Amino acid sequence: MKGKRRSIEEKVRILRKADGELTVLQVCDEYNISEQTFYRWKKELGLLEVKQAKRLKELEAENRRLKKIVADQVLGMEILQEAIEKKL
């Protein structure tokens, strides 16, 4: 069964709970996640703080946007190149 998707900030908050007051098992039970999911998040997000996680999310979005722009430009250049080749 597919679970709830959580934001990066939520994942970091959940990981921080296990660092301090609760055990990993208690956190997993409280947020209804598996231990495997917890440790995957921990490997993925490591020692990030909430502010850093938000910044990471912003950078990933910007990176996606820039990659799309580059792909559009490359496609445009290829179309122009084909048009030039057809004229010659």
Biopython code that builds the backbone (N, CA, C, O; Angstrom):
import numpy as np
from Bio.PDB.StructureBuilder import StructureBuilder

atoms = [
    (1, "MET", "N", (0.840, -1.169, 0.000)),
    (1, "MET", "CA", (0.000, 0.000, 0.000)),
    (1, "MET", "C", (0.889, 1.238, 0.000)),
    (1, "MET", "O", (1.878, 1.299, 0.730)),
    (2, "LYS", "N", (0.540, 2.202, -0.803)),
    (2, "LYS", "CA", (1.310, 3.439, -0.933)),
    (2, "LYS", "C", (1.041, 4.323, 0.280)),
    (2, "LYS", "O", (-0.109, 4.545, 0.659)),
    (3, "GLY", "N", (2.095, 4.813, 0.870)),
    (3, "GLY", "CA", (1.966, 5.661, 2.044)),
    (3, "GLY", "C", (1.873, 7.127, 1.688)),
    (3, "GLY", "O", (1.857, 7.503, 0.516)),
    (4, "LYS", "N", (1.811, 7.941, 2.717)),
    (4, "LYS", "CA", (1.746, 9.389, 2.543)),
    (4, "LYS", "C", (3.113, 9.916, 2.123)),
    (4, "LYS", "O", (4.137, 9.514, 2.675)),
    (5, "ARG", "N", (3.124, 10.803, 1.162)),
    (5, "ARG", "CA", (4.380, 11.450, 0.782)),
    (5, "ARG", "C", (4.632, 12.604, 1.736)),
    (5, "ARG", "O", (3.739, 13.400, 2.026)),
    (6, "ARG", "N", (5.841, 12.676, 2.208)),
    (6, "ARG", "CA", (6.196, 13.720, 3.167)),
    (6, "ARG", "C", (7.201, 14.670, 2.541)),
    (6, "ARG", "O", (8.015, 14.284, 1.703)),
    (7, "SER", "N", (7.122, 15.915, 2.968)),
    (7, "SER", "CA", (8.070, 16.907, 2.473)),
    (7, "SER", "C", (9.429, 16.664, 3.120)),
    (7, "SER", "O", (9.550, 15.940, 4.109)),
    (8, "ILE", "N", (10.432, 17.279, 2.542)),
    (8, "ILE", "CA", (11.786, 17.140, 3.087)),
    (8, "ILE", "C", (11.829, 17.674, 4.511)),
    (8, "ILE", "O", (12.483, 17.098, 5.380)),
    (9, "GLU", "N", (11.124, 18.784, 4.742)),
    (9, "GLU", "CA", (11.124, 19.371, 6.088)),
    (9, "GLU", "C", (10.516, 18.412, 7.114)),
    (9, "GLU", "O", (11.023, 18.283, 8.228)),
    (10, "GLU", "N", (9.429, 17.743, 6.730)),
    (10, "GLU", "CA", (8.806, 16.780, 7.639)),
    (10, "GLU", "C", (9.759, 15.629, 7.934)),
    (10, "GLU", "O", (9.882, 15.193, 9.078)),
    (11, "LYS", "N", (10.430, 15.142, 6.900)),
    (11, "LYS", "CA", (11.375, 14.041, 7.093)),
    (11, "LYS", "C", (12.476, 14.432, 8.061)),
    (11, "LYS", "O", (12.846, 13.647, 8.934)),
    (12, "VAL", "N", (13.006, 15.649, 7.912)),
    (12, "VAL", "CA", (14.081, 16.108, 8.808)),
    (12, "VAL", "C", (13.569, 16.206, 10.238)),
    (12, "VAL", "O", (14.266, 15.811, 11.172)),
    (13, "ARG", "N", (12.361, 16.728, 10.418)),
    (13, "ARG", "CA", (11.794, 16.820, 11.778)),
    (13, "ARG", "C", (11.642, 15.442, 12.404)),
    (13, "ARG", "O", (11.937, 15.255, 13.585)),
    (14, "ILE", "N", (11.182, 14.478, 11.612)),
    (14, "ILE", "CA", (11.023, 13.111, 12.119)),
    (14, "ILE", "C", (12.381, 12.532, 12.509)),
    (14, "ILE", "O", (12.508, 11.905, 13.560)),
    (15, "LEU", "N", (13.388, 12.736, 11.677)),
    (15, "LEU", "CA", (14.733, 12.233, 11.995)),
    (15, "LEU", "C", (15.274, 12.865, 13.271)),
    (15, "LEU", "O", (15.918, 12.188, 14.072)),
    (16, "ARG", "N", (15.019, 14.158, 13.467)),
    (16, "ARG", "CA", (15.518, 14.852, 14.663)),
    (16, "ARG", "C", (14.853, 14.333, 15.926)),
    (16, "ARG", "O", (15.477, 14.322, 16.987)),
    (17, "LYS", "N", (13.587, 13.899, 15.836)),
    (17, "LYS", "CA", (12.915, 13.346, 17.016)),
    (17, "LYS", "C", (13.644, 12.116, 17.517)),
    (17, "LYS", "O", (13.753, 11.905, 18.725)),
    (18, "ALA", "N", (14.145, 11.299, 16.599)),
    (18, "ALA", "CA", (14.856, 10.077, 16.988)),
    (18, "ALA", "C", (16.229, 10.398, 17.566)),
    (18, "ALA", "O", (16.783, 9.594, 18.315)),
    (19, "ASP", "N", (16.784, 11.558, 17.233)),
    (19, "ASP", "CA", (18.087, 11.943, 17.780)),
    (19, "ASP", "C", (17.996, 12.278, 19.260)),
    (19, "ASP", "O", (18.945, 12.053, 20.011)),
    (20, "GLY", "N", (16.872, 12.808, 19.674)),
    (20, "GLY", "CA", (16.777, 13.291, 21.039)),
    (20, "GLY", "C", (15.944, 12.426, 21.954)),
    (20, "GLY", "O", (16.462, 11.551, 22.648)),
    (21, "GLU", "N", (14.658, 12.678, 21.948)),
    (21, "GLU", "CA", (13.795, 12.159, 22.995)),
    (21, "GLU", "C", (13.289, 10.738, 22.796)),
    (21, "GLU", "O", (13.032, 10.042, 23.779)),
    (22, "LEU", "N", (13.139, 10.285, 21.554)),
    (22, "LEU", "CA", (12.530, 8.990, 21.286)),
    (22, "LEU", "C", (13.499, 8.044, 20.587)),
    (22, "LEU", "O", (14.480, 8.466, 19.976)),
    (23, "THR", "N", (13.194, 6.747, 20.696)),
    (23, "THR", "CA", (13.984, 5.762, 19.962)),
    (23, "THR", "C", (13.474, 5.677, 18.531)),
    (23, "THR", "O", (12.412, 6.209, 18.206)),
    (24, "VAL", "N", (14.235, 5.006, 17.686)),
    (24, "VAL", "CA", (13.854, 4.851, 16.276)),
    (24, "VAL", "C", (12.522, 4.116, 16.172)),
    (24, "VAL", "O", (11.660, 4.505, 15.384)),
    (25, "LEU", "N", (12.349, 3.067, 16.951)),
    (25, "LEU", "CA", (11.102, 2.301, 16.911)),
    (25, "LEU", "C", (9.904, 3.145, 17.325)),
    (25, "LEU", "O", (8.842, 3.061, 16.709)),
    (26, "GLN", "N", (10.070, 3.953, 18.360)),
    (26, "GLN", "CA", (8.979, 4.814, 18.813)),
    (26, "GLN", "C", (8.597, 5.837, 17.737)),
    (26, "GLN", "O", (7.417, 6.091, 17.499)),
    (27, "VAL", "N", (9.601, 6.410, 17.103)),
    (27, "VAL", "CA", (9.340, 7.397, 16.049)),
    (27, "VAL", "C", (8.631, 6.730, 14.876)),
    (27, "VAL", "O", (7.672, 7.276, 14.330)),
    (28, "CYS", "N", (9.105, 5.555, 14.493)),
    (28, "CYS", "CA", (8.489, 4.843, 13.375)),
    (28, "CYS", "C", (7.024, 4.511, 13.670)),
    (28, "CYS", "O", (6.168, 4.644, 12.797)),
    (29, "ASP", "N", (6.742, 4.084, 14.885)),
    (29, "ASP", "CA", (5.361, 3.796, 15.262)),
    (29, "ASP", "C", (4.516, 5.060, 15.274)),
    (29, "ASP", "O", (3.383, 5.056, 14.793)),
    (30, "GLU", "N", (5.057, 6.132, 15.814)),
    (30, "GLU", "CA", (4.313, 7.390, 15.930)),
    (30, "GLU", "C", (3.936, 7.957, 14.567)),
    (30, "GLU", "O", (2.826, 8.460, 14.388)),
    (31, "TYR", "N", (4.853, 7.880, 13.606)),
    (31, "TYR", "CA", (4.605, 8.466, 12.286)),
    (31, "TYR", "C", (4.203, 7.433, 11.234)),
    (31, "TYR", "O", (4.063, 7.753, 10.054)),
    (32, "ASN", "N", (4.020, 6.190, 11.683)),
    (32, "ASN", "CA", (3.547, 5.112, 10.823)),
    (32, "ASN", "C", (4.459, 4.919, 9.606)),
    (32, "ASN", "O", (3.998, 4.886, 8.465)),
    (33, "ILE", "N", (5.756, 4.793, 9.875)),
    (33, "ILE", "CA", (6.724, 4.521, 8.819)),
    (33, "ILE", "C", (7.512, 3.279, 9.224)),
    (33, "ILE", "O", (7.560, 2.924, 10.402)),
    (34, "SER", "N", (8.121, 2.629, 8.259)),
    (34, "SER", "CA", (8.922, 1.445, 8.561)),
    (34, "SER", "C", (10.329, 1.881, 8.970)),
    (34, "SER", "O", (10.754, 3.005, 8.705)),
    (35, "GLU", "N", (11.024, 0.974, 9.612)),
    (35, "GLU", "CA", (12.416, 1.257, 9.978)),
    (35, "GLU", "C", (13.263, 1.460, 8.728)),
    (35, "GLU", "O", (14.164, 2.299, 8.704)),
    (36, "GLN", "N", (12.964, 0.688, 7.700)),
    (36, "GLN", "CA", (13.696, 0.800, 6.444)),
    (36, "GLN", "C", (13.534, 2.204, 5.869)),
    (36, "GLN", "O", (14.502, 2.797, 5.392)),
    (37, "THR", "N", (12.323, 2.731, 5.913)),
    (37, "THR", "CA", (12.076, 4.087, 5.428)),
    (37, "THR", "C", (12.854, 5.093, 6.263)),
    (37, "THR", "O", (13.472, 6.011, 5.723)),
    (38, "PHE", "N", (12.823, 4.921, 7.571)),
    (38, "PHE", "CA", (13.549, 5.827, 8.465)),
    (38, "PHE", "C", (15.032, 5.876, 8.107)),
    (38, "PHE", "O", (15.610, 6.953, 7.960)),
    (39, "TYR", "N", (15.643, 4.694, 7.967)),
    (39, "TYR", "CA", (17.079, 4.656, 7.689)),
    (39, "TYR", "C", (17.401, 5.126, 6.271)),
    (39, "TYR", "O", (18.488, 5.654, 6.036)),
    (40, "ARG", "N", (16.479, 4.946, 5.322)),
    (40, "ARG", "CA", (16.677, 5.476, 3.971)),
    (40, "ARG", "C", (16.673, 6.993, 4.014)),
    (40, "ARG", "O", (17.509, 7.638, 3.381)),
    (41, "TRP", "N", (15.727, 7.571, 4.765)),
    (41, "TRP", "CA", (15.684, 9.033, 4.929)),
    (41, "TRP", "C", (16.959, 9.518, 5.600)),
    (41, "TRP", "O", (17.529, 10.538, 5.210)),
    (42, "LYS", "N", (17.406, 8.777, 6.617)),
    (42, "LYS", "CA", (18.605, 9.189, 7.334)),
    (42, "LYS", "C", (19.815, 9.177, 6.418)),
    (42, "LYS", "O", (20.646, 10.082, 6.490)),
    (43, "LYS", "N", (19.933, 8.180, 5.564)),
    (43, "LYS", "CA", (21.033, 8.095, 4.613)),
    (43, "LYS", "C", (20.930, 9.233, 3.597)),
    (43, "LYS", "O", (21.937, 9.830, 3.215)),
    (44, "GLU", "N", (19.713, 9.524, 3.169)),
    (44, "GLU", "CA", (19.472, 10.544, 2.147)),
    (44, "GLU", "C", (19.683, 11.956, 2.688)),
    (44, "GLU", "O", (20.297, 12.791, 2.023)),
    (45, "LEU", "N", (19.181, 12.222, 3.881)),
    (45, "LEU", "CA", (19.186, 13.580, 4.420)),
    (45, "LEU", "C", (20.263, 13.816, 5.469)),
    (45, "LEU", "O", (20.579, 14.964, 5.781)),
    (46, "GLY", "N", (20.820, 12.766, 6.007)),
    (46, "GLY", "CA", (21.939, 12.867, 6.928)),
    (46, "GLY", "C", (21.733, 13.840, 8.062)),
    (46, "GLY", "O", (20.783, 13.714, 8.834)),
    (47, "LEU", "N", (22.614, 14.805, 8.164)),
    (47, "LEU", "CA", (22.609, 15.746, 9.279)),
    (47, "LEU", "C", (22.008, 17.102, 8.913)),
    (47, "LEU", "O", (22.323, 18.110, 9.546)),
    (48, "LEU", "N", (21.150, 17.132, 7.901)),
    (48, "LEU", "CA", (20.552, 18.406, 7.497)),
    (48, "LEU", "C", (19.636, 18.961, 8.576)),
    (48, "LEU", "O", (18.958, 18.214, 9.282)),
    (49, "GLU", "N", (19.630, 20.266, 8.690)),
    (49, "GLU", "CA", (18.674, 20.953, 9.536)),
    (49, "GLU", "C", (17.497, 21.351, 8.657)),
    (49, "GLU", "O", (17.570, 21.236, 7.434)),
    (50, "VAL", "N", (16.416, 21.818, 9.267)),
    (50, "VAL", "CA", (15.213, 22.169, 8.526)),
    (50, "VAL", "C", (15.498, 23.285, 7.517)),
    (50, "VAL", "O", (15.025, 23.222, 6.382)),
    (51, "LYS", "N", (16.264, 24.302, 7.916)),
    (51, "LYS", "CA", (16.589, 25.398, 6.995)),
    (51, "LYS", "C", (17.389, 24.889, 5.806)),
    (51, "LYS", "O", (17.155, 25.298, 4.669)),
    (52, "GLN", "N", (18.331, 23.999, 6.072)),
    (52, "GLN", "CA", (19.137, 23.434, 4.994)),
    (52, "GLN", "C", (18.280, 22.581, 4.063)),
    (52, "GLN", "O", (18.487, 22.579, 2.849)),
    (53, "ALA", "N", (17.323, 21.862, 4.631)),
    (53, "ALA", "CA", (16.436, 21.031, 3.819)),
    (53, "ALA", "C", (15.579, 21.896, 2.906)),
    (53, "ALA", "O", (15.362, 21.554, 1.743)),
    (54, "LYS", "N", (15.088, 23.023, 3.433)),
    (54, "LYS", "CA", (14.303, 23.940, 2.604)),
    (54, "LYS", "C", (15.156, 24.487, 1.471)),
    (54, "LYS", "O", (14.696, 24.580, 0.334)),
    (55, "ARG", "N", (16.381, 24.844, 1.772)),
    (55, "ARG", "CA", (17.292, 25.371, 0.752)),
    (55, "ARG", "C", (17.589, 24.296, -0.302)),
    (55, "ARG", "O", (17.643, 24.598, -1.494)),
    (56, "LEU", "N", (17.780, 23.061, 0.128)),
    (56, "LEU", "CA", (18.005, 21.953, -0.792)),
    (56, "LEU", "C", (16.826, 21.802, -1.738)),
    (56, "LEU", "O", (17.004, 21.613, -2.941)),
    (57, "LYS", "N", (15.630, 21.887, -1.193)),
    (57, "LYS", "CA", (14.419, 21.774, -2.014)),
    (57, "LYS", "C", (14.359, 22.901, -3.041)),
    (57, "LYS", "O", (14.015, 22.663, -4.199)),
    (58, "GLU", "N", (14.687, 24.115, -2.634)),
    (58, "GLU", "CA", (14.692, 25.260, -3.550)),
    (58, "GLU", "C", (15.733, 25.073, -4.648)),
    (58, "GLU", "O", (15.462, 25.349, -5.817)),
    (59, "LEU", "N", (16.918, 24.606, -4.277)),
    (59, "LEU", "CA", (17.981, 24.396, -5.261)),
    (59, "LEU", "C", (17.617, 23.300, -6.256)),
    (59, "LEU", "O", (17.919, 23.414, -7.444)),
    (60, "GLU", "N", (16.970, 22.241, -5.776)),
    (60, "GLU", "CA", (16.542, 21.180, -6.680)),
    (60, "GLU", "C", (15.516, 21.696, -7.679)),
    (60, "GLU", "O", (15.567, 21.345, -8.857)),
    (61, "ALA", "N", (14.584, 22.527, -7.217)),
    (61, "ALA", "CA", (13.578, 23.102, -8.113)),
    (61, "ALA", "C", (14.243, 24.010, -9.150)),
    (61, "ALA", "O", (13.901, 23.963, -10.332)),
    (62, "GLU", "N", (15.187, 24.828, -8.707)),
    (62, "GLU", "CA", (15.902, 25.714, -9.628)),
    (62, "GLU", "C", (16.703, 24.895, -10.647)),
    (62, "GLU", "O", (16.754, 25.237, -11.829)),
    (63, "ASN", "N", (17.316, 23.832, -10.182)),
    (63, "ASN", "CA", (18.099, 22.968, -11.068)),
    (63, "ASN", "C", (17.201, 22.341, -12.138)),
    (63, "ASN", "O", (17.585, 22.279, -13.306)),
    (64, "ARG", "N", (16.010, 21.878, -11.750)),
    (64, "ARG", "CA", (15.066, 21.327, -12.719)),
    (64, "ARG", "C", (14.688, 22.371, -13.760)),
    (64, "ARG", "O", (14.638, 22.081, -14.956)),
    (65, "ARG", "N", (14.425, 23.586, -13.297)),
    (65, "ARG", "CA", (14.025, 24.675, -14.193)),
    (65, "ARG", "C", (15.153, 24.994, -15.178)),
    (65, "ARG", "O", (14.899, 25.165, -16.370)),
    (66, "LEU", "N", (16.383, 25.074, -14.695)),
    (66, "LEU", "CA", (17.524, 25.373, -15.559)),
    (66, "LEU", "C", (17.779, 24.257, -16.571)),
    (66, "LEU", "O", (18.100, 24.529, -17.728)),
    (67, "LYS", "N", (17.637, 23.010, -16.140)),
    (67, "LYS", "CA", (17.816, 21.889, -17.063)),
    (67, "LYS", "C", (16.772, 21.935, -18.178)),
    (67, "LYS", "O", (17.071, 21.614, -19.329)),
    (68, "LYS", "N", (15.557, 22.332, -17.835)),
    (68, "LYS", "CA", (14.499, 22.447, -18.843)),
    (68, "LYS", "C", (14.839, 23.544, -19.844)),
    (68, "LYS", "O", (14.640, 23.371, -21.047)),
    (69, "ILE", "N", (15.345, 24.659, -19.362)),
    (69, "ILE", "CA", (15.734, 25.765, -20.242)),
    (69, "ILE", "C", (16.835, 25.312, -21.201)),
    (69, "ILE", "O", (16.767, 25.582, -22.400)),
    (70, "VAL", "N", (17.841, 24.628, -20.675)),
    (70, "VAL", "CA", (18.942, 24.147, -21.513)),
    (70, "VAL", "C", (18.415, 23.156, -22.554)),
    (70, "VAL", "O", (18.804, 23.217, -23.720)),
    (71, "ALA", "N", (17.541, 22.253, -22.142)),
    (71, "ALA", "CA", (16.985, 21.276, -23.086)),
    (71, "ALA", "C", (16.204, 21.978, -24.190)),
    (71, "ALA", "O", (16.301, 21.595, -25.356)),
    (72, "ASP", "N", (15.431, 23.001, -23.836)),
    (72, "ASP", "CA", (14.684, 23.762, -24.839)),
    (72, "ASP", "C", (15.623, 24.471, -25.809)),
    (72, "ASP", "O", (15.355, 24.509, -27.009)),
    (73, "GLN", "N", (16.713, 25.029, -25.306)),
    (73, "GLN", "CA", (17.671, 25.713, -26.169)),
    (73, "GLN", "C", (18.360, 24.735, -27.110)),
    (73, "GLN", "O", (18.543, 25.037, -28.289)),
    (74, "VAL", "N", (18.740, 23.580, -26.608)),
    (74, "VAL", "CA", (19.391, 22.573, -27.444)),
    (74, "VAL", "C", (18.431, 22.113, -28.541)),
    (74, "VAL", "O", (18.830, 21.949, -29.694)),
    (75, "LEU", "N", (17.174, 21.908, -28.180)),
    (75, "LEU", "CA", (16.183, 21.504, -29.166)),
    (75, "LEU", "C", (16.022, 22.578, -30.240)),
    (75, "LEU", "O", (15.950, 22.271, -31.430)),
    (76, "GLY", "N", (15.967, 23.828, -29.814)),
    (76, "GLY", "CA", (15.869, 24.935, -30.765)),
    (76, "GLY", "C", (17.060, 24.988, -31.697)),
    (76, "GLY", "O", (16.902, 25.220, -32.895)),
    (77, "MET", "N", (18.260, 24.776, -31.158)),
    (77, "MET", "CA", (19.471, 24.789, -31.984)),
    (77, "MET", "C", (19.454, 23.645, -32.992)),
    (77, "MET", "O", (19.869, 23.823, -34.138)),
    (78, "GLU", "N", (18.978, 22.474, -32.577)),
    (78, "GLU", "CA", (18.899, 21.333, -33.487)),
    (78, "GLU", "C", (17.902, 21.603, -34.615)),
    (78, "GLU", "O", (18.156, 21.249, -35.766)),
    (79, "ILE", "N", (16.785, 22.220, -34.292)),
    (79, "ILE", "CA", (15.781, 22.556, -35.311)),
    (79, "ILE", "C", (16.378, 23.537, -36.316)),
    (79, "ILE", "O", (16.201, 23.377, -37.524)),
    (80, "LEU", "N", (17.082, 24.547, -35.821)),
    (80, "LEU", "CA", (17.720, 25.513, -36.720)),
    (80, "LEU", "C", (18.778, 24.844, -37.588)),
    (80, "LEU", "O", (18.887, 25.140, -38.778)),
    (81, "GLN", "N", (19.558, 23.941, -36.994)),
    (81, "GLN", "CA", (20.595, 23.241, -37.751)),
    (81, "GLN", "C", (19.975, 22.408, -38.866)),
    (81, "GLN", "O", (20.492, 22.382, -39.982)),
    (82, "GLU", "N", (18.870, 21.728, -38.570)),
    (82, "GLU", "CA", (18.187, 20.937, -39.604)),
    (82, "GLU", "C", (17.651, 21.836, -40.703)),
    (82, "GLU", "O", (17.717, 21.481, -41.880)),
    (83, "ALA", "N", (17.126, 22.984, -40.339)),
    (83, "ALA", "CA", (16.596, 23.917, -41.330)),
    (83, "ALA", "C", (17.718, 24.428, -42.234)),
    (83, "ALA", "O", (17.526, 24.561, -43.443)),
    (84, "ILE", "N", (18.864, 24.708, -41.667)),
    (84, "ILE", "CA", (20.014, 25.178, -42.449)),
    (84, "ILE", "C", (20.484, 24.083, -43.401)),
    (84, "ILE", "O", (20.781, 24.355, -44.564)),
    (85, "GLU", "N", (20.550, 22.861, -42.916)),
    (85, "GLU", "CA", (21.005, 21.739, -43.752)),
    (85, "GLU", "C", (20.063, 21.510, -44.923)),
    (85, "GLU", "O", (20.514, 21.183, -46.021)),
    (86, "LYS", "N", (18.763, 21.677, -44.710)),
    (86, "LYS", "CA", (17.788, 21.479, -45.774)),
    (86, "LYS", "C", (17.933, 22.544, -46.863)),
    (86, "LYS", "O", (17.738, 22.262, -48.045)),
    (87, "LYS", "N", (18.278, 23.770, -46.456)),
    (87, "LYS", "CA", (18.438, 24.868, -47.429)),
    (87, "LYS", "C", (19.680, 24.693, -48.280)),
    (87, "LYS", "O", (19.707, 25.141, -49.426)),
    (88, "LEU", "N", (20.696, 24.061, -47.753)),
    (88, "LEU", "CA", (21.954, 23.879, -48.482)),
    (88, "LEU", "C", (21.797, 22.721, -49.382)),
    (88, "LEU", "O", (22.729, 22.370, -50.105)),
]
sb = StructureBuilder()
sb.init_structure("model")
sb.init_model(0)
sb.init_chain("A")
sb.init_seg("    ")
for serial, (resi, resn, name, xyz) in enumerate(atoms, 1):
    if name == "N":
        sb.init_residue(resn, " ", resi, " ")
    sb.init_atom(name, np.array(xyz, "f"), 0.0, 1.0, " ", f" {name:<3s}", serial, name[0])
structure = sb.get_structure()
